[in-house]
Amino acid sequence: MNNLRIEKISSFDSPELAPYRTMRRPAEHERLGIFVAEGEKVVRRLLESHFEVVSVLLPEKHLAAFRPLLEARPENLIVHLADKKSLEILVGFSMFQGVLAVGKIPPPASLDDILSNNPKPRLFVAVDALTNAENLGALVRNCVAFGVQTLIAGETSSSPFLRRAVRNSMGTIFQLPVIELAKLGLRHRFKTKPHATRLTLAECLQELRARGVRCIAAHPHTNKRVLSQADFSGDCCIVFGSEGDGISAPVLEACDEVVAIPMPPNVDSLNVGAAAAVFLYEANRQRKKFNAPA
């Protein structure tokens, strides 16, 4: 059993509260390898996960409900208690529930990891230049709902461990392996570029294709192929871009094919979370992941 330390906040200047004081400075959290989980359900899912938890911050009225999960954790945990008004002063903005926790970002997976650890047919998702944290969190939630085995965040995409991304994922990020290309470094040797020390998303997709994974770009208003004509039955990686600029030209060129959701010409595109749900449903349908009606 862990050593659970429960303390009422007596000073906002405590070093242990620094991650909560700096919630508006995500770059500092990223440098420290930590993230903040916000909300009762998200914190609960963090405590139920295999992620390392550093501390929890909550109003005392929530302690009894969380105690079984806190006591079941393997690490030594600090639980900070304060009334909701004090918590809002500490973090610098108003909160609906006032339940927060700090976890540690796990080491990034590598392509070798995801190809050897996942059964076929493999299903991956990649995002190119997706910088809106809320949209990224919604996409993560859809990935977990539809059985995606790994999310690949391109080198110009936001981190799925930003506070708003974690919150919008409703904690499903704790169930999804992630490759953040901006942090990959020398995780493994690349088949297509054996001496590379970094990997762009375009290069990553070329690497996946060299290893037998079909890369399919989700791109609106393409004249080439619509969703129902694409083949998702084998190993594949579906690539999504930002709502503003879509998928960049180098990433499009690195894909096997470009596929669109059929829509009227007066509609630009769907929100990336909605588009991901449509694409991933079709991939699951082709793989017969859903039970047929009786």
Secondary structure, DSSP 8 states (H G I E B T S, - for coil): ---EEEEE---TT-GGGHHHHTTT-HHHHHHHTEEEEESHHHHHHHHHSSS-EEEEEE-GGGHHHHHHHHHH-SS-EEEEE--HHHHHHHHTS--SS--EEEEE------HHHHHHHS-SS-EEEEEES---HHHHHHHHHHHHHTT--EEEE-TTS--TTSHHHHHHTTTGGGGS-EEEGGGTSSSS--SS-TT-S---HHHHHHHHHHTT-EEEEE-TT-SS-BGGGS--SSSEEEEEEBTTTBS-HHHHHHSSEEEB----TT-----HHHHHHHHHHHHHHHTT-S----
